[in-house]
Amino acid sequence: MFTTRPELTGTFGMVASTHWLASAAGMATLEAGGNAFDAAVAAGFTLQVVEPHLNGPGGEVPVLFARAEGTDAGRPVVLSAQGVAPAAASIEGFTDLGLPLVPGTGLLAATVPGAVGGWLTLLRDHGTMPLDAVLRFAIGYAEDGHPLVPRAAATVASVADHFREHWPTSAATWLTDDGAPPAGGALFRNPVLAATYRRLVEEARGPSREAQIDAALAAWYSGFVAEAVDAFCRQPVVDDSGRAHAGFLTGQDMAAWTPAYEAPVTLDWRGWTLAKAGPWSQGPSLLQALAVLDGLPAAGPAGYAGGVAGADLVHASVEAVKLAMADREAWYGDAAEVPVEDLLSAGYTEQRRALVGAQADRDLRPGSPGGRAPVLPRFVTDVSDRLHPSAETLAGVGEPTVDTRGTTRGDTCHVDVVDRWGNLVSATPSGGWLQSSPVIPSLGFALGTRAQMFWLEPGLPNSLVPGRRPRTTLTPSLALRGGVPTLAFGTPGGDQQEQWQLCFWLAHTVGGLDLQAAIDAPAWHTSSFPSSFYPRQSSPGEVVVESRLGDDTIAELRRRGHDVTVSDAWSLGRLSAVSRDPDTGLLRAGANPRGMQGYAAGR
């Protein structure tokens, strides 16, 4: 069948990401003798420079990986580089400010910036190269310039007035000398960020590669970066509450934090084992939806015809996602007791599967795993008049939908790598968006706003608690076939990340499409649950589909009670994927054509 690009096949290495320059940096690192971890770090730092509206050094990154050798060979591992809420960030602190929600912009929503700590930890523990070898691409593009992608330029334009009026440090960084937004495709430089990276390399001193990286970590989390962050957060800035607030984040918060290795949550599914990050992410919701689908006839091979999902499969998947996301709202978070085993148990899955009917369900219906009664946030249950935004406000291809104040829904970038030894990495860096928080002038980047995903109501799994991770939307995937790590994939897209990955997964495993064809296949999602982003809205009953699903399928979905919004033919998702055949050792890769930005490279 026709695909927009070939599925790449080779034996040496594959890198796929949401920006061609990041993929090229990762591939150059493999060519220089590095492994998949070196390449992922090189690509990750490059993404901070070339997709600044989607991620930055002030953001975060979850990583799923599997090593080909060593004591943990063949075992999927999660590296959580999601920063935590500052020690001074409490529910009382926000309510004293008269805020019912954590703002989506400014300094109040900052968590500890985890991305750099995550990338450096991955490099130290699993890579082979020194820091300067993997940072040289990011330094070069920040110092010498890179062609600013049109969507980044459009993002700057959307908030240019806000920068001029309220965030002068961002205006100085992102607007031209005459105060205009930069043009798409124009060469853009960020010399201050380049200097920050260079200083990190200069401070990476020590008797070994590992000691040098430790020194860089210290410089970031207790040295010059932490000092600059601490000082900047004491200055009030206007956020999307309409008022100016200082931040809670301090240098001490940064010094006290480190990334963490964790076991993933897994689901066995038709000969595959799919691994996801834990319930501090939305990762288990994909597993829950798949578990429900596994017992439904619609999820059989007949669900696909000619590489396109039919109405039965789309309807069943949407209803399964609604149930999973309702459970996400009631049960997920960085809390001590999240009933993951019960949520994925056969008995509970059977109960949830029985709720999938012939017609669309508009209600948010969390279940009772292990007999526990679900509790939804009051904001979800008491403010129905704030629901039903227009479809145009929702994210499209995983690029941000940004209002004039920098409020963002949908975000992120992604990178996958496999090398000739069989190491496999999937990472979804995000946060620290140029549009959502003012630039720290001595560092050249903005802090993240991930704390907007907390609820300001006590007693919930995702309630704001100092030292807790917000329940993030970031969710890379790694799959094993016959117990062998085989496939890494992911996408940007905020709350749609799991849904677009579900489209890919079904196309690949049920429809039998290769990686590129599965990425190209028409996609869909529902917004019938509360958004993770400020102002936390939902649109009950809405399903957004690419027009390529076909008029007959769209008409049938409407007949079944879905409020169908027909999106452009190539508008939903920015997936990438790499794989390694465990029998032959052949490597494969595919990348998303939507947005005309993502690319895979390999040989």
Buried (B, 14 or more C-beta within 10 A) or exposed (E): EEBBBEBBBBEEBBBBBBBBBBBBBBBBBBEEEBBBBBBBBBBBBBBBBBBBBBBBBBBBBBBBBBBBEEEEEBBBBBBBBBBBBBBEBBBEBBEEEEBBBBBBBBBBBBBBBBBBBBBBBBBBBBBEBBBBBBBBBBBBBBBEBBBBBBBBBBBBBBBBEBBEEBBBBBBEBBBEEEEEBBEBEEEBBBBBBBBBBBBBBEBBEEEEBEEBBBBBBBBBBBBBBBEBBBEBBEEBBBBBBEBEBBBBBBBBBBBBBEBBEBEBBBBEBEEBBBBBBBBBBBBBBBBBBBBBBBEBEBBEEEBBEEBBBBBBBBBBBBBBBBBBBBBBBBBBBBBEEBBBEBBBBEEBBEBBBEBBEEEBBBEBBBBBBEEEEBBBBEBBEEBEEEBBBEBEBBBBBBBBBBBEBBBBBBBBBBBBBBBBBBBBBBBBBBBBBBBBBBBBBBBBBBBBBBBBBBBBBEEBBBBBBBBBBBBBBBBBBBBBBEEBBBBBBBBBBBBBBBBBBBBBBBBBBBBEBBBBBBBBBBBBBBBBBBBBBBBBBBBBBBBBBBBBBBEEBBEBBBEBBBBBBBBEEBBBBBBBBBBBEBEEEEBBBBBBBBBEBBBBBBB
